[in-house]
């Protein structure tokens, strides 16, 4: 089984795309697809960088305990007698 998008198949696909979107919209469509691909690549790179930079400690003894901040009380303040 060879390449499915070779020769006449590719030409037919291009003609169908041209008929669906029209010649005037094809440059805008190509620009939009290029920007989307660029954003996607940037986000993927950022995710890889975040994974490498946030390396987790190998043991729990290395990690410092995290203290939870005190939550403010709700309701009226009543003085104790």
Phi and psi in radians as a Rosetta constraint file:
Dihedral C 1 N 2 CA 2 C 2 CIRCULARHARMONIC -1.593 0.35
Dihedral N 2 CA 2 C 2 N 3 CIRCULARHARMONIC -2.845 0.35
Dihedral C 2 N 3 CA 3 C 3 CIRCULARHARMONIC -1.210 0.35
Dihedral N 3 CA 3 C 3 N 4 CIRCULARHARMONIC 2.181 0.35
Dihedral C 3 N 4 CA 4 C 4 CIRCULARHARMONIC -1.314 0.35
Dihedral N 4 CA 4 C 4 N 5 CIRCULARHARMONIC -0.449 0.35
Dihedral C 4 N 5 CA 5 C 5 CIRCULARHARMONIC -1.829 0.35
Dihedral N 5 CA 5 C 5 N 6 CIRCULARHARMONIC 0.935 0.35
Dihedral C 5 N 6 CA 6 C 6 CIRCULARHARMONIC -1.974 0.35
Dihedral N 6 CA 6 C 6 N 7 CIRCULARHARMONIC 2.590 0.35
Dihedral C 6 N 7 CA 7 C 7 CIRCULARHARMONIC 0.988 0.35
Dihedral N 7 CA 7 C 7 N 8 CIRCULARHARMONIC -2.111 0.35
Dihedral C 7 N 8 CA 8 C 8 CIRCULARHARMONIC -1.121 0.35
Dihedral N 8 CA 8 C 8 N 9 CIRCULARHARMONIC -0.530 0.35
Dihedral C 8 N 9 CA 9 C 9 CIRCULARHARMONIC -1.092 0.35
Dihedral N 9 CA 9 C 9 N 10 CIRCULARHARMONIC -0.723 0.35
Dihedral C 9 N 10 CA 10 C 10 CIRCULARHARMONIC -1.151 0.35
Dihedral N 10 CA 10 C 10 N 11 CIRCULARHARMONIC -0.735 0.35
Dihedral C 10 N 11 CA 11 C 11 CIRCULARHARMONIC -1.107 0.35
Dihedral N 11 CA 11 C 11 N 12 CIRCULARHARMONIC -0.739 0.35
Dihedral C 11 N 12 CA 12 C 12 CIRCULARHARMONIC -1.105 0.35
Dihedral N 12 CA 12 C 12 N 13 CIRCULARHARMONIC -0.741 0.35
Dihedral C 12 N 13 CA 13 C 13 CIRCULARHARMONIC -1.076 0.35
Dihedral N 13 CA 13 C 13 N 14 CIRCULARHARMONIC -0.781 0.35
Dihedral C 13 N 14 CA 14 C 14 CIRCULARHARMONIC -1.109 0.35
Dihedral N 14 CA 14 C 14 N 15 CIRCULARHARMONIC -0.689 0.35
Dihedral C 14 N 15 CA 15 C 15 CIRCULARHARMONIC -1.157 0.35
Dihedral N 15 CA 15 C 15 N 16 CIRCULARHARMONIC -0.718 0.35
Dihedral C 15 N 16 CA 16 C 16 CIRCULARHARMONIC -1.108 0.35
Dihedral N 16 CA 16 C 16 N 17 CIRCULARHARMONIC -0.747 0.35
Dihedral C 16 N 17 CA 17 C 17 CIRCULARHARMONIC -1.090 0.35
Dihedral N 17 CA 17 C 17 N 18 CIRCULARHARMONIC -0.739 0.35
Dihedral C 17 N 18 CA 18 C 18 CIRCULARHARMONIC -1.085 0.35
Dihedral N 18 CA 18 C 18 N 19 CIRCULARHARMONIC -0.720 0.35
Dihedral C 18 N 19 CA 19 C 19 CIRCULARHARMONIC -1.203 0.35
Dihedral N 19 CA 19 C 19 N 20 CIRCULARHARMONIC -0.656 0.35
Dihedral C 19 N 20 CA 20 C 20 CIRCULARHARMONIC -1.214 0.35
Dihedral N 20 CA 20 C 20 N 21 CIRCULARHARMONIC -0.804 0.35
Dihedral C 20 N 21 CA 21 C 21 CIRCULARHARMONIC -1.730 0.35
Dihedral N 21 CA 21 C 21 N 22 CIRCULARHARMONIC -0.399 0.35
Dihedral C 21 N 22 CA 22 C 22 CIRCULARHARMONIC 1.452 0.35
Dihedral N 22 CA 22 C 22 N 23 CIRCULARHARMONIC 2.682 0.35
Dihedral C 22 N 23 CA 23 C 23 CIRCULARHARMONIC -1.165 0.35
Dihedral N 23 CA 23 C 23 N 24 CIRCULARHARMONIC -0.529 0.35
Dihedral C 23 N 24 CA 24 C 24 CIRCULARHARMONIC -1.257 0.35
Dihedral N 24 CA 24 C 24 N 25 CIRCULARHARMONIC -0.540 0.35
Dihedral C 24 N 25 CA 25 C 25 CIRCULARHARMONIC -1.585 0.35
Dihedral N 25 CA 25 C 25 N 26 CIRCULARHARMONIC -0.212 0.35
Dihedral C 25 N 26 CA 26 C 26 CIRCULARHARMONIC -1.094 0.35
Dihedral N 26 CA 26 C 26 N 27 CIRCULARHARMONIC -0.748 0.35
Dihedral C 26 N 27 CA 27 C 27 CIRCULARHARMONIC -1.078 0.35
Dihedral N 27 CA 27 C 27 N 28 CIRCULARHARMONIC -0.703 0.35
Dihedral C 27 N 28 CA 28 C 28 CIRCULARHARMONIC -1.154 0.35
Dihedral N 28 CA 28 C 28 N 29 CIRCULARHARMONIC -0.670 0.35
Dihedral C 28 N 29 CA 29 C 29 CIRCULARHARMONIC -1.119 0.35
Dihedral N 29 CA 29 C 29 N 30 CIRCULARHARMONIC -0.768 0.35
Dihedral C 29 N 30 CA 30 C 30 CIRCULARHARMONIC -1.130 0.35
Dihedral N 30 CA 30 C 30 N 31 CIRCULARHARMONIC -0.685 0.35
Dihedral C 30 N 31 CA 31 C 31 CIRCULARHARMONIC -1.140 0.35
Dihedral N 31 CA 31 C 31 N 32 CIRCULARHARMONIC -0.745 0.35
Dihedral C 31 N 32 CA 32 C 32 CIRCULARHARMONIC -1.109 0.35
Dihedral N 32 CA 32 C 32 N 33 CIRCULARHARMONIC -0.727 0.35
Dihedral C 32 N 33 CA 33 C 33 CIRCULARHARMONIC -1.146 0.35
Dihedral N 33 CA 33 C 33 N 34 CIRCULARHARMONIC -0.676 0.35
Dihedral C 33 N 34 CA 34 C 34 CIRCULARHARMONIC -1.126 0.35
Dihedral N 34 CA 34 C 34 N 35 CIRCULARHARMONIC -0.738 0.35
Dihedral C 34 N 35 CA 35 C 35 CIRCULARHARMONIC -1.134 0.35
Dihedral N 35 CA 35 C 35 N 36 CIRCULARHARMONIC -0.707 0.35
Dihedral C 35 N 36 CA 36 C 36 CIRCULARHARMONIC -1.101 0.35
Dihedral N 36 CA 36 C 36 N 37 CIRCULARHARMONIC -0.746 0.35
Dihedral C 36 N 37 CA 37 C 37 CIRCULARHARMONIC -1.129 0.35
Dihedral N 37 CA 37 C 37 N 38 CIRCULARHARMONIC -0.680 0.35
Dihedral C 37 N 38 CA 38 C 38 CIRCULARHARMONIC -1.136 0.35
Dihedral N 38 CA 38 C 38 N 39 CIRCULARHARMONIC -0.754 0.35
Dihedral C 38 N 39 CA 39 C 39 CIRCULARHARMONIC -1.120 0.35
Dihedral N 39 CA 39 C 39 N 40 CIRCULARHARMONIC -0.748 0.35
Dihedral C 39 N 40 CA 40 C 40 CIRCULARHARMONIC -1.066 0.35
Dihedral N 40 CA 40 C 40 N 41 CIRCULARHARMONIC -0.788 0.35
Dihedral C 40 N 41 CA 41 C 41 CIRCULARHARMONIC -1.091 0.35
Dihedral N 41 CA 41 C 41 N 42 CIRCULARHARMONIC -0.707 0.35
Dihedral C 41 N 42 CA 42 C 42 CIRCULARHARMONIC -1.118 0.35
Dihedral N 42 CA 42 C 42 N 43 CIRCULARHARMONIC -0.728 0.35
Dihedral C 42 N 43 CA 43 C 43 CIRCULARHARMONIC -1.170 0.35
Dihedral N 43 CA 43 C 43 N 44 CIRCULARHARMONIC -0.696 0.35
Dihedral C 43 N 44 CA 44 C 44 CIRCULARHARMONIC -1.107 0.35
Dihedral N 44 CA 44 C 44 N 45 CIRCULARHARMONIC -0.709 0.35
Dihedral C 44 N 45 CA 45 C 45 CIRCULARHARMONIC -1.148 0.35
Dihedral N 45 CA 45 C 45 N 46 CIRCULARHARMONIC -0.704 0.35
Dihedral C 45 N 46 CA 46 C 46 CIRCULARHARMONIC -1.125 0.35
Dihedral N 46 CA 46 C 46 N 47 CIRCULARHARMONIC -0.677 0.35
Dihedral C 46 N 47 CA 47 C 47 CIRCULARHARMONIC -1.140 0.35
Dihedral N 47 CA 47 C 47 N 48 CIRCULARHARMONIC -0.703 0.35
Dihedral C 47 N 48 CA 48 C 48 CIRCULARHARMONIC -1.140 0.35
Dihedral N 48 CA 48 C 48 N 49 CIRCULARHARMONIC -0.708 0.35
Dihedral C 48 N 49 CA 49 C 49 CIRCULARHARMONIC -1.136 0.35
Dihedral N 49 CA 49 C 49 N 50 CIRCULARHARMONIC -0.705 0.35
Dihedral C 49 N 50 CA 50 C 50 CIRCULARHARMONIC -1.123 0.35
Dihedral N 50 CA 50 C 50 N 51 CIRCULARHARMONIC -0.708 0.35
Dihedral C 50 N 51 CA 51 C 51 CIRCULARHARMONIC -1.108 0.35
Dihedral N 51 CA 51 C 51 N 52 CIRCULARHARMONIC -0.680 0.35
Dihedral C 51 N 52 CA 52 C 52 CIRCULARHARMONIC -1.300 0.35
Dihedral N 52 CA 52 C 52 N 53 CIRCULARHARMONIC -0.574 0.35
Dihedral C 52 N 53 CA 53 C 53 CIRCULARHARMONIC -1.432 0.35
Dihedral N 53 CA 53 C 53 N 54 CIRCULARHARMONIC -0.427 0.35
Dihedral C 53 N 54 CA 54 C 54 CIRCULARHARMONIC -1.730 0.35
Dihedral N 54 CA 54 C 54 N 55 CIRCULARHARMONIC 0.513 0.35
Dihedral C 54 N 55 CA 55 C 55 CIRCULARHARMONIC -0.761 0.35
Dihedral N 55 CA 55 C 55 N 56 CIRCULARHARMONIC 2.258 0.35
Dihedral C 55 N 56 CA 56 C 56 CIRCULARHARMONIC -1.458 0.35
Dihedral N 56 CA 56 C 56 N 57 CIRCULARHARMONIC 2.602 0.35
Dihedral C 56 N 57 CA 57 C 57 CIRCULARHARMONIC -1.104 0.35
Dihedral N 57 CA 57 C 57 N 58 CIRCULARHARMONIC 2.635 0.35
Dihedral C 57 N 58 CA 58 C 58 CIRCULARHARMONIC -1.348 0.35
Dihedral N 58 CA 58 C 58 N 59 CIRCULARHARMONIC -0.499 0.35
Dihedral C 58 N 59 CA 59 C 59 CIRCULARHARMONIC -2.250 0.35
Dihedral N 59 CA 59 C 59 N 60 CIRCULARHARMONIC 2.800 0.35
Dihedral C 59 N 60 CA 60 C 60 CIRCULARHARMONIC -1.347 0.35
Dihedral N 60 CA 60 C 60 N 61 CIRCULARHARMONIC -0.314 0.35
Dihedral C 60 N 61 CA 61 C 61 CIRCULARHARMONIC -1.209 0.35
Dihedral N 61 CA 61 C 61 N 62 CIRCULARHARMONIC -0.482 0.35
Dihedral C 61 N 62 CA 62 C 62 CIRCULARHARMONIC -1.292 0.35
Dihedral N 62 CA 62 C 62 N 63 CIRCULARHARMONIC -0.436 0.35
Dihedral C 62 N 63 CA 63 C 63 CIRCULARHARMONIC -1.469 0.35
Dihedral N 63 CA 63 C 63 N 64 CIRCULARHARMONIC 2.399 0.35
Dihedral C 63 N 64 CA 64 C 64 CIRCULARHARMONIC -1.393 0.35
Dihedral N 64 CA 64 C 64 N 65 CIRCULARHARMONIC 2.532 0.35
Dihedral C 64 N 65 CA 65 C 65 CIRCULARHARMONIC -1.176 0.35
Dihedral N 65 CA 65 C 65 N 66 CIRCULARHARMONIC 2.514 0.35
Dihedral C 65 N 66 CA 66 C 66 CIRCULARHARMONIC -1.810 0.35
Dihedral N 66 CA 66 C 66 N 67 CIRCULARHARMONIC 2.199 0.35
Dihedral C 66 N 67 CA 67 C 67 CIRCULARHARMONIC -1.615 0.35
Dihedral N 67 CA 67 C 67 N 68 CIRCULARHARMONIC 2.384 0.35
Dihedral C 67 N 68 CA 68 C 68 CIRCULARHARMONIC -1.477 0.35
Dihedral N 68 CA 68 C 68 N 69 CIRCULARHARMONIC 2.284 0.35
Dihedral C 68 N 69 CA 69 C 69 CIRCULARHARMONIC -1.178 0.35
Dihedral N 69 CA 69 C 69 N 70 CIRCULARHARMONIC 2.628 0.35
Dihedral C 69 N 70 CA 70 C 70 CIRCULARHARMONIC -1.187 0.35
Dihedral N 70 CA 70 C 70 N 71 CIRCULARHARMONIC 2.391 0.35
Dihedral C 70 N 71 CA 71 C 71 CIRCULARHARMONIC -1.527 0.35
Dihedral N 71 CA 71 C 71 N 72 CIRCULARHARMONIC 2.452 0.35
Dihedral C 71 N 72 CA 72 C 72 CIRCULARHARMONIC -1.214 0.35
Dihedral N 72 CA 72 C 72 N 73 CIRCULARHARMONIC 2.594 0.35
Dihedral C 72 N 73 CA 73 C 73 CIRCULARHARMONIC -1.364 0.35
Dihedral N 73 CA 73 C 73 N 74 CIRCULARHARMONIC 2.607 0.35
Dihedral C 73 N 74 CA 74 C 74 CIRCULARHARMONIC -1.948 0.35
Dihedral N 74 CA 74 C 74 N 75 CIRCULARHARMONIC 2.698 0.35
Dihedral C 74 N 75 CA 75 C 75 CIRCULARHARMONIC 1.709 0.35
Dihedral N 75 CA 75 C 75 N 76 CIRCULARHARMONIC 3.088 0.35
Dihedral C 75 N 76 CA 76 C 76 CIRCULARHARMONIC -1.271 0.35
Dihedral N 76 CA 76 C 76 N 77 CIRCULARHARMONIC 2.531 0.35
Dihedral C 76 N 77 CA 77 C 77 CIRCULARHARMONIC -1.440 0.35
Dihedral N 77 CA 77 C 77 N 78 CIRCULARHARMONIC 2.202 0.35
Dihedral C 77 N 78 CA 78 C 78 CIRCULARHARMONIC -2.014 0.35
Dihedral N 78 CA 78 C 78 N 79 CIRCULARHARMONIC 2.190 0.35
Dihedral C 78 N 79 CA 79 C 79 CIRCULARHARMONIC -1.248 0.35
Dihedral N 79 CA 79 C 79 N 80 CIRCULARHARMONIC 2.531 0.35
Dihedral C 79 N 80 CA 80 C 80 CIRCULARHARMONIC -1.479 0.35
Dihedral N 80 CA 80 C 80 N 81 CIRCULARHARMONIC 2.493 0.35
